[in-house]
Amino acid sequence: MKTLILVRHAKSDWSHLHQNDFDRELNDRGLRDAPMMGKRLLNRNIHVDLLVSSTAKRAAKTAKLIAKELKYASGEIQWEDSLYHAPPSIIQDSIFSISNKINTLMIVCHNPGITDFINLLTNNLLENMPTCGMCALLFPVEKWEDFPTAKTQLLFYDFPKNSV
């Protein structure tokens, strides 16, 4: 069995309108939501074997804040430039490159690609993945290359404004 946890980066700071999109930081809400969502994941007793993130500042900070709550070493995060505003095909290719020894994989990236990718796997579960939203999917496969054609089981879908 393989578990895939897809996370959209937390709320970003738009106060510097002329700032390069890649360099946008998290705002106060994002800095609060990411650790909270990490704690919620920890409360579900899910152990992440590998965390992969976009290198954009807001995604990287989200990944680090969640990792801290999960007691996952930030030095072990795998950084992927290609996940910055990646379409579903690039997200899928990133997963294909993961070692089959990894059973639980978390990916932190961006919209609209993350929503589109989740919808491809779940027959349109979401209208829009909220910032810092998490969607965990279970696949009855031994190899990551087999996940797209496997029966997808939704483990959970959670987001900061969801009352848990």
N, C-alpha and C positions, 0 to 999 in steps of 0.2 A: 504494500500500500504506500502511496505517495500523498503527502499533504502539501498543498500550495496555498500560501497566505499572501494575498495581493493587497497592498496598502497604497492609498493615494497620499502624497505628502500632506502635511498639516497646513493650516491657513498661512498664506504668505503675506508679507508686508508690501503694500502698494503705496506707501507714503512718499517714495522717491520715484515719481512717474517716469523719469528719463533714465532710470537705472536699467542696465542690461537684464533681460528676463532671467538668464542663467544665474545671475548673481543675487537675485532677490532672496532675502532672509525670511525667517518666520516672524509673524507678528506676535503680540502677547498671547492671543488666543491659541495660536499654533504652538507656542512654547509651553502652554498649559495642557493642550489636548494630547500631544504626542506622548508624554509620560503617562497620562491617564489611560490612554489606549494600550500602552505597554503593560500597565498594571492589570487591565482587564484581560489581556492575553495571558498574563502570568496566572491569574485566577482561574483560567480555563485549563491549567496544567498542560499547556502545550509547550514542548521543547523545540526550539528552532535549531536545526542542524546547520543551516547556512542562511545568512542574510545578504541579499544582493540589492544594491541601490543605484539609482541614477546619481551622477556626480553633481547635478545642480545643487546649489547651496541649500535650498529649502528641502529638497528630498534627502540630502546628506544629513542635515540637522535632524530631520524627522527620524531617520534610520538610527542615528546615534542616541537620540533620546529614548526611543523604544528599546534599543539594545541595552541601554543602561538598566532599565526596569527589568529586563529579562535576564540580567547578569550575563549578557553575551558581550564578549570583548569587542570593543569598537575597532581594534586592530585586525579583527577577523572578518570585518565587513568586506565584501567583494564589491568594488566600485566598477560600474559599467557606464561609460560615456554614451553608449548607444541607447540607453534607456531614457535619455532626455527627450521628452515629447515623442516617445516611440509609438509607432502603430502596433497593432496586435501581432503582426508577423515578426517584428523585431523582439517583442517580449517573448513570443514562442521560441524563437531562435536562441534567446538567452537561456531559456529553460532546457532546451535540447543539449546545451553545452555543459550542463550540470552532471557531476558524477552520480552514478546510480547508487553509490553508498549513502548519498544524502536522501533522507526520507521526508524531512519537513523543511520546506524551502519558503522563505519570505522574500518578496520582491517589493521594493518601494519605488514608485514611479509617478507618472503624471496622467492627467486627463488631456484629451479625450481617449487616449489609447487604452488606459486601464479599464474604463467603463466598457469600451468596445470589446476588449479581450474577455472580460467577465461575461458579457452578453453572448459572445460566441460559444463559450463553454457551458452556459446555463440556459440557453434559449431565452435570452432577454430578461434576466432577473432585475436589472436596474434601469432606471431612467437616467440617473447621473450618480456617480460615486462621489459622495461628499468628501471634503477635505478631511484627512486623517481617518477615513473610512477603511474598514478591513473586511475582506471577504475570504473565508477559508473554504477550500474545496478538497475533497478526498477522491482519489482515483485508485481503483483496484488494479494497479500495474506494478511491475518490478522495475521497469525502465522508464526514465523520463520521456524518451522518444515515443512511447506508446500512449502518453496521457491524452493527446487531442482526440483520439478515437475511442477512448474508454468512457464508460458510464460515469458521469460526474455526480458526486453527492455533495450537497451543500452542508458544511459543518456549522458555519455561522456567518452572519453578516452583521456587522456592528459599526457604529459611528458615534462621534462624541455627543451629539444631541439625543441619541437613543437612550431612553431611561432603562437602565439594566436592573 
